[in-house]
Amino acid sequence: MRYRRLYRSRTERMLTGVCGGVARYLNADPTAVRVGFVLLAVLTGGLALLAYPLMWVVMPEEPALPPAPPPAPPSVLSPPVVAQPAAAPPAQV
């Protein structure tokens, strides 16, 4: 069984990428997760605000993508691509 990893997002971040990472993990909109976090903070009297710095410390940052390989140079052995002329319409008598 393959497990999904929870990372802080490198791209969807306002402060530290915690809500963006949770949104990516849940396959949700990052704005919806941020609004949900604010609502949770209000409903718990600010107690949920303690979870944010804890998640910032505990969640690892998303790994950087490896650089893309350079494009391959054109091969000397491959023949050049030549466009075929369009076929002439049949003559009408």
N, C-alpha and C positions, 0 to 999 in steps of 0.2 A: 504494500500500500504506500502510495506516495503522499507525503504531507506538504501542504502549502506553508510557506514561511511568511511571517508578519514582519515587514520592514517599514522604516520611516521613508517616505517618498522623497526623491530628489527633485521631482518636477512639480508635483502638486503640493506646494507648501506655502503657508502664510507666515508661520513662525519657524517651526522645527520639522514639519512634515509628518507629525503624528496622525492628524485627522486624514491627511491624504493617503497615508499608508493603510490606515484602517479602512478607508473607502475602497482602496484597491483590493484589499483582502476580502471585503464583503461584496465586491463588484457593484459598488454604489457610487453615487455622485458625491464628490468631496464636499460640495457646499451643503448637501443634505446632512452629511456626517457632522460638519461644523455646527449647523443649526441644532441638530440633535444633542450635541455636546453642551451647547449653551442652555438648551431647555433642561437637560439633565442637571446642570449646575444650578439652575434656578430652583428646580423641584427638590433638590437635596440640600438647599440652603448653602450652597457653595462647597459642600463636601466633595463633590465630583471634581472640583478644581485641584484637589490634591492628586488626582489620578494623572493629570496631564504631565507634570514634571516627572512623576514616577515612570510613565510610559516613555518619556523623552530619554531617560537614562537607561531603561531596560531594553527598549526596541533598538536593534541595530539599524544602521542606515543602509538603504538599498545599495547593492553593489553597482559600481560603475560599469557601463557597457564597454566591452572591449572595442578598440577602434576598428573601423571597417577596413577590410583589406583593400589595397590599391587595385584599380582596375587592371586587368591583364592587358599587356600590349598586344597589338594585332600580330597574328602569326605570319611569318614569312612564307610558310608553306600553303596557307589557305588562299584559294583563288579570290580575286576581287569580285565583289557583288556588282553585277551589271543589270540595270533595269531592262526588262523586256519591252519592246515597242508594243503599243496597243494594236490590236487586230483591226484591219480596215473593215468597215461595214460592207455587207454584200451589195454588189451592183444590182440595180433594178433595171429591168428591160422594158 
